[in-house]
Amino acid sequence: MDDKILVISDQKKDWNLFEKILGPKGFDVDIISLSEEIEDIILENDFAAILADYDRIEDRACKWIRLLQKNSSKSCFILYGENKKAEEISEILQAGAYGFISRSNLSKRTYKTVLGGMENRKSFIEILGMINELKEVNQNLEREKEDLRKKNQEFSFINRLTTEVAYDMNWSMILPRVLDTGLLNVIKPALLGMLYRIGSRWNLAFHLSENGINKEILENLKQDIADKFYSLSGEKILIKETDFHLYSSSVKISSSDSISLSKQRVMPLTLAGKPLGLLVILPKKGEEFDDGKLELLSTISNILALSLKNAQEYHRLKELAVKDGLTGILNHKGFQDTIQKEFQRAKRYNRSLSLIMIDIDNFKVINDSQGHQAGDLVLKDLAECLKNSVRQTDILARYGGDEFAIILPDTEMKRSEMLSKRVLSAVENHDFRWKSKKINVKISCGISTTRELHFQQNEKELISKADARLYMAKRSQDLIHSIA
């Protein structure tokens, strides 16, 4: 391995550290100070990766990233520095940086991050190579005007797709975004589908060009796509738990048989050898995809794979901002965001939404008598106990201190009370121990539901009711308090 690594920093100790980490792995590590002509150096040299001290360069990082992107540089840009907020790191990654390494983790994460960046770089080089191949084909077929027009159209589409989608961090409407770049001008399928995961949720999006699709065929297609991904990755996907999106205003789910599954093409969205999702294309009746179209589909799938990986990493960092560091469940901000969203959904579709507020009885006594480490252990054990007691659709959060909350979509008061009793039983039977000593842990619960609220009231009243009933339960020692 003779890949060159550039370190941008005024601190000699940074170069020494990276030389110590990367030198034995075969990398050629060089350093430049902030006083040198950095822009000329990073453009004139083919660096595998650029490691820049974010504490020193700050806003110049985005400027240099844009410069590298504008000049189609193949260098991977990685930032390091003191710990930053998740929002700031997200902005850096969205601008185009591959990653950020906190200074305290340089020894542990530098080599792994550089390798990951080089894998990313390799995929990007392949994409550029495919684009150049398309360009070369266009030049060779200049005398054949119709073929040239089609190739130019494909080349323009790939450029638009790369520019608008490759670094798109929001995949909630990815299929319409892909269509907006002009995909249907270069490929005219009967059906276009994408299977992908953001966070823990799998998504299956379809665009149909035909007037109708048989409901049974549609369900068979969904399952067939899930089975194909399983054969590639070994990961099972439950279709009933997958978010389904159908795009086309004129398409109806009907009894027609206009679409056949026999000639579907499945393109894996793969990065660094790992399948991330699938691109599925069905040609129109009587049509087939030639080698040129299959090559184009391969290029599209590579671009989408790179974009999907970036979107997944961005989502992971956003989740860190709403996760409680001690228990791993939603923190107060995550709870507020979720309860607001679920309340609006319940109101829009006239569904029930219940809330259980939970508090540890005499938690201060545990902290005072056993110490804060014992208190932290109780909080972590309780969170795990609650996770094992709730349903898959329920949402668990740490409201603050020793107070927890469970959001229950589509749940009436009676079912909420049953769940509360199950939670109480689980906590009562759980063996809380600190240094081999059993800790007596009891909780109280307060329950509220949207069916009790007036139309004008919002999630704040739902929280207030559950919280008030929680403290009524604590005072009365009833453990659970629901409707007053």
C-alpha positions in Angstrom: 0.0 0.0 0.0 1.5 3.4 -1.0 -1.5 5.7 -0.6 -0.6 9.2 0.4 -2.3 10.8 3.4 -2.2 14.6 4.0 -2.5 16.1 7.5 -3.5 19.8 7.7 -2.5 21.1 11.1 -0.1 23.4 12.8 0.6 20.8 15.5 3.6 18.6 14.8 2.3 16.1 17.4 -0.7 15.4 15.2 1.6 14.4 12.3 3.6 12.2 14.7 0.4 10.5 15.9 -0.9 9.8 12.4 2.5 8.7 11.3 2.6 6.3 14.2 -0.9 4.9 13.4 -0.8 4.9 9.6 2.9 4.6 8.7 3.2 0.9 9.7 0.1 0.2 7.6 1.9 1.3 4.5 0.6 4.9 4.2 2.8 7.8 3.2 1.9 10.5 5.7 2.7 14.2 5.1 1.8 17.4 6.9 1.3 21.0 5.9 0.7 24.0 8.1 -2.2 26.5 7.7 0.2 29.1 6.4 1.0 27.1 3.2 -0.9 27.2 -0.1 -3.4 24.5 0.9 -5.8 24.8 -1.9 -3.1 24.4 -4.6 -1.6 21.4 -2.7 -4.8 19.5 -2.3 -5.8 19.9 -5.9 -2.4 19.2 -7.5 -1.8 16.0 -5.5 -3.7 12.7 -5.5 -4.1 12.1 -1.8 -6.1 9.0 -0.7 -7.3 10.9 2.3 -6.9 14.4 3.9 -7.0 14.6 7.7 -7.7 18.2 8.8 -7.7 19.7 12.3 -11.2 21.2 12.5 -10.3 23.1 15.7 -7.9 25.1 13.6 -9.6 25.4 10.2 -13.3 25.7 11.2 -15.3 27.3 8.4 -12.5 26.7 5.9 -13.4 23.0 6.0 -16.6 23.5 4.0 -14.8 25.8 1.5 -12.1 23.1 0.8 -14.7 20.3 0.6 -16.7 22.4 -2.1 -13.4 23.0 -3.9 -12.6 19.2 -4.0 -16.2 18.4 -5.2 -16.1 21.1 -7.9 -12.8 19.7 -9.3 -14.1 16.1 -9.0 -11.2 15.3 -6.6 -11.0 11.7 -5.5 -9.5 12.6 -2.1 -11.5 11.5 1.0 -11.8 14.5 3.5 -11.8 13.6 7.2 -12.0 16.1 10.1 -10.8 15.6 13.6 -10.8 17.8 16.7 -12.3 18.2 20.2 -15.8 16.8 20.8 -18.5 18.6 18.9 -22.3 18.7 19.1 -24.1 16.1 17.0 -25.8 18.9 15.1 -22.4 20.5 14.1 -21.0 17.1 13.1 -24.2 16.5 11.0 -23.6 19.8 9.1 -20.0 18.8 8.4 -21.0 15.4 7.0 -23.8 17.0 5.0 -21.3 19.4 3.4 -19.4 16.3 2.1 -16.9 15.3 4.7 -16.6 11.5 5.1 -16.3 11.5 8.8 -15.3 13.3 12.1 -13.0 11.8 14.7 -12.9 13.2 18.2 -9.4 13.9 19.4 -9.8 11.5 22.3 -10.6 8.7 19.8 -7.8 9.4 17.3 -5.7 6.4 18.4 -8.7 4.0 18.2 -10.6 5.2 15.2 -8.2 6.8 12.7 -7.1 3.7 10.8 -10.7 2.3 10.6 -12.1 5.7 9.5 -9.4 6.1 6.8 -10.1 2.6 5.5 -13.8 3.4 5.4 -13.1 6.6 3.6 -11.0 4.8 1.0 -13.8 2.3 0.4 -16.1 5.3 -0.1 -13.4 6.8 -2.4 -13.2 3.6 -4.4 -17.0 3.6 -5.1 -16.8 7.2 -6.1 -13.9 6.5 -8.5 -16.0 3.6 -10.0 -18.9 6.0 -10.6 -16.6 8.6 -12.2 -15.2 5.8 -14.4 -18.6 4.8 -15.5 -19.5 8.4 -16.3 -16.3 8.7 -18.4 -17.1 5.5 -20.2 -20.5 6.8 -21.1 -18.8 10.0 -22.4 -16.3 8.0 -24.4 -19.2 6.0 -26.0 -20.9 9.2 -26.9 -17.8 10.5 -28.7 -17.3 7.3 -30.6 -20.9 7.3 -31.8 -21.0 10.9 -32.9 -21.8 10.0 -36.5 -25.0 8.2 -35.4 -27.1 11.1 -34.3 -29.9 9.2 -32.6 -27.6 7.1 -30.6 -25.6 10.1 -29.6 -28.7 11.9 -28.5 -29.6 9.0 -26.2 -26.2 8.7 -24.8 -26.0 12.4 -24.1 -29.3 12.2 -22.4 -28.1 9.4 -20.2 -24.8 11.2 -19.4 -26.8 14.4 -18.4 -29.0 12.3 -16.2 -26.1 10.6 -14.4 -24.6 14.0 -13.8 -27.8 15.4 -12.4 -28.3 12.2 -10.3 -24.8 12.4 -8.9 -25.2 16.1 -8.1 -28.6 16.0 -6.6 -28.8 12.6 -5.0 -25.3 11.3 -4.1 -25.0 13.6 -1.1 -28.8 13.8 -0.3 -29.2 13.0 3.4 -33.0 12.9 3.4 -34.3 9.7 1.9 -37.9 10.2 2.9 -38.8 11.1 -0.7 -35.9 9.6 -2.5 -37.8 7.9 -5.3 -39.6 11.1 -6.4 -36.2 12.9 -6.2 -34.6 10.3 -8.5 -37.5 10.6 -10.9 -37.2 14.4 -10.9 -33.6 14.1 -12.2 -35.0 12.6 -15.4 -34.7 8.9 -15.0 -38.0 8.2 -16.9 -36.4 10.0 -19.9 -33.6 7.5 -20.2 -35.4 4.3 -18.9 -39.1 3.8 -19.3 -40.1 0.9 -17.0 -43.5 -0.4 -16.2 -42.4 -0.4 -12.6 -39.5 1.1 -10.6 -39.0 0.0 -7.0 -36.5 0.7 -4.2 -36.0 -1.2 -1.0 -33.9 0.6 1.7 -33.5 1.1 5.4 -33.2 4.3 7.3 -32.6 3.8 11.0 -34.5 0.7 12.1 -37.3 1.1 9.5 -37.4 -0.6 6.2 -39.0 1.2 3.3 -40.3 -0.1 0.0 -41.1 2.6 -2.7 -42.8 1.9 -6.1 -43.4 4.1 -9.1 -45.8 2.6 -11.7 -46.2 3.7 -15.3 -49.1 1.4 -16.1 -52.8 2.2 -15.4 -53.3 -0.5 -12.9 -51.7 -3.4 -11.0 -53.3 -6.5 -9.6 -53.3 -6.4 -5.8 -52.2 -10.1 -5.6 -49.3 -9.3 -8.0 -48.3 -6.3 -5.9 -48.2 -8.4 -2.7 -46.2 -11.1 -4.5 -43.8 -8.5 -5.8 -43.2 -7.1 -2.3 -42.5 -10.6 -0.9 -40.3 -11.4 -3.9 -38.2 -8.3 -3.3 -37.8 -9.2 0.4 -36.8 -12.8 -0.5 -34.2 -11.5 -3.0 -32.6 -9.3 -0.4 -32.5 -12.2 2.0 -30.7 -14.3 -0.5 -28.1 -11.6 -1.0 -27.6 -10.5 2.7 -29.0 -13.2 4.9 -31.3 -10.6 6.6 -35.0 -11.3 6.8 -37.5 -8.4 6.2 -41.1 -8.6 7.4 -43.2 -7.0 4.7 -46.0 -6.2 7.1 -43.6 -4.1 9.2 -42.2 -2.3 6.1 -43.3 1.3 5.2 -44.8 1.2 1.7 -44.9 4.1 -0.6 -46.7 4.1 -4.0 -46.0 7.1 -6.3 -48.3 7.8 -9.3 -51.5 9.7 -9.3 -53.1 7.7 -12.1 -52.3 4.2 -10.9 -55.0 2.1 -9.2 -54.7 -1.1 -7.3 -57.1 -3.2 -9.4 -57.8 -6.7 -10.7 -55.9 -6.1 -14.0 -52.9 -8.2 -15.0 -51.0 -5.5 -16.9 -47.7 -6.2 -15.1 -45.7 -9.4 -15.2 -42.9 -10.2 -12.8 -41.1 -12.6 -15.1 -38.6 -10.1 -16.5 -37.8 -8.0 -13.5 -34.3 -6.8 -13.0 -32.9 -6.5 -9.5 -29.8 -4.3 -8.9 -28.3 -4.6 -5.4 -27.4 -1.3 -3.7 -24.0 -2.4 -2.4 -21.1 -0.5 -0.8 -17.9 -2.1 0.3 -19.4 -5.6 -0.4 -22.3 -5.0 1.9 -25.9 -5.0 0.4 -27.8 -2.0 1.7 -30.9 -2.3 -0.4 -32.3 -3.1 -3.9 -33.3 -1.3 -7.0 -36.0 -3.2 -8.9 -37.0 -2.5 -12.5 -39.7 -4.1 -14.6 -39.7 -3.4 -18.4 -42.9 -2.6 -20.2 -44.7 -5.5 -21.9 -42.8 -6.7 -25.0 -39.7 -4.7 -24.1 -36.3 -5.8 -22.7 -33.3 -3.9 -21.4 -30.2 -4.1 -23.7 -26.6 -4.2 -22.4 -26.4 -0.4 -22.5 -29.4 0.0 -20.3 -28.2 -2.6 -17.9 -24.8 -0.8 -17.6 -26.7 2.4 -16.9 -28.8 0.7 -14.2 -25.6 -0.5 -12.6 -24.2 3.0 -12.5 -27.5 4.3 -11.0 -27.4 1.6 -8.3 -23.8 2.5 -7.4 -24.8 6.2 -7.0 -27.8 5.3 -4.9 -25.8 3.0 -2.7 -23.3 5.8 -1.9 -26.2 8.2 -1.2 -28.0 5.6 1.0 -24.9 5.0 3.1 -24.4 8.7 3.6 -28.1 9.1 4.6 -27.9 6.2 7.0 -24.9 7.7 8.7 -26.5 11.1 8.9 -29.6 9.5 10.4 -27.5 7.7 13.0 -25.9 11.0 14.1 -29.3 12.7 14.3 -30.5 9.8 16.5 -27.6 10.4 18.9 -29.0 13.9 19.6 -32.2 12.4 20.9 -30.9 9.3 22.7 -30.2 9.2 26.5 -26.5 8.5 27.0 -27.0 6.3 30.2 -30.0 4.1 29.2 -29.8 4.2 25.4 -33.5 5.1 25.0 -35.0 8.4 23.9 -34.1 11.4 26.0 -36.4 14.4 26.9 -35.9 16.0 23.5 -36.6 12.7 21.7 -39.7 12.2 23.8 -41.1 15.7 23.1 -40.4 15.3 19.3 -42.1 11.9 19.3 -45.2 12.7 21.4 -45.9 15.7 19.3 -45.7 13.6 16.1 -47.8 10.8 17.5 -50.4 13.2 18.9 -50.9 14.8 15.5 -51.1 11.4 13.8 -53.7 10.2 16.4 -55.7 13.4 15.9 -55.5 13.3 12.1 -56.7 9.7 11.9 -59.0 9.8 14.9 -56.9 7.1 16.7 -56.3 6.6 20.4 -53.0 7.6 21.9 -52.1 6.8 25.5 -49.2 7.9 27.7 -47.8 6.2 30.8 -45.5 8.3 33.1 -43.3 6.2 35.5 -41.4 7.4 38.5 -39.1 5.4 40.8 -40.3 5.6 44.4 -37.7 7.0 46.9 -35.0 7.1 44.3 -33.1 9.7 46.3 -32.8 7.2 49.1 -31.1 4.8 46.8 -28.7 7.5 45.6 -28.0 8.7 49.2 -27.5 5.3 50.7 -25.9 3.3 47.9 -24.2 6.1 45.9 -24.8 7.6 42.4 -23.2 4.6 40.6 -25.8 2.4 42.2 -28.5 4.9 41.1 -27.2 4.8 37.5 -27.3 1.0 37.6 -31.0 1.1 38.7 -31.9 3.5 35.9 -30.2 1.3 33.3 -31.7 -1.9 34.7 -35.1 -0.3 34.8 -34.9 0.9 31.2 -33.9 -2.6 30.1 -36.8 -4.0 32.2 -39.3 -1.6 30.5 -37.9 -2.4 27.1 -38.6 -6.1 27.6 -42.1 -5.4 28.9 -43.5 -3.1 26.2 -44.8 -4.0 22.7 -42.8 -3.4 19.6 -45.0 -0.4 18.6 -44.6 1.3 22.0 -42.1 4.1 22.4 -40.0 4.3 25.6 -38.2 7.4 26.8 -36.4 8.8 29.8 -38.4 11.9 30.6 -35.8 13.2 33.1 -34.0 12.1 36.3 -35.8 9.0 37.5 -38.9 9.6 35.5 -39.7 7.5 32.4 -42.5 7.6 29.8 -44.1 5.1 27.5 -46.0 6.4 24.4 -48.6 3.9 23.3 -50.0 4.5 19.7 -53.4 3.1 18.9 -54.0 2.1 22.6 -57.1 2.8 24.7 -57.0 3.3 28.5 -57.9 -0.3 29.4 -55.1 -1.8 27.4 -52.7 0.9 28.9 -53.7 -0.2 32.4 -52.9 -3.8 31.4 -49.5 -2.9 30.1 -48.8 -0.8 33.3 -49.6 -3.9 35.4 -47.3 -6.0 33.3 -44.5 -3.3 33.8 -45.1 -3.3 37.6 -44.9 -7.0 37.7 -41.7 -7.1 35.7 -40.0 -4.5 37.9 -41.2 -6.3 41.1 -39.7 -9.6 39.8 -36.5 -8.0 38.6 -33.4 -8.6 40.7 -31.8 -5.1 41.1 -28.3 -5.6 42.6 -25.3 -3.4 43.4 -22.1 -5.1 44.5 -24.0 -8.3 45.3 -26.5 -6.3 47.5 -30.2 -6.4 46.5 -31.8 -3.0 46.0 -35.5 -2.7 46.6 -37.0 -0.8 43.6 -40.6 0.2 43.3 -42.3 2.4 40.7 -45.5 4.3 40.3 -47.4 4.9 37.1 -49.8 7.6 35.9 -51.9 7.1 32.7 -53.7 9.5 30.3 -55.3 9.0 26.9 -56.4 11.3 24.1 -60.0 10.1 24.4 -60.2 12.2 27.6 -59.1 15.5 25.9 -61.1 18.2 24.3 -60.5 18.8 20.6 -58.5 22.0 21.2 -56.1 20.4 23.7 -52.7 19.2 22.6 -50.0 16.8 23.8 -49.0 19.1 26.7 -52.4 18.4 28.3 -51.8 14.6 27.7 -48.5 14.8 29.5 -49.9 17.0 32.3 -52.7 14.5 33.0 -50.4 11.5 33.1 -47.9 13.4 35.3 -50.6 14.5 37.7 -51.9 11.0 38.0 -48.4 9.7 38.6 -48.0 11.8 41.7 -51.5 10.9 42.8 -50.4 7.3 42.6 -47.3 8.1 44.6 -49.2 9.8 47.3 -51.9 7.2 47.6 -49.4 4.3 47.1 -51.8 2.7 44.6 -48.9 2.2 42.2 -51.1 2.9 39.1 -53.5 5.9 38.7 -55.5 6.3 35.5 -58.8 8.0 35.1 -59.5 10.2 38.2 
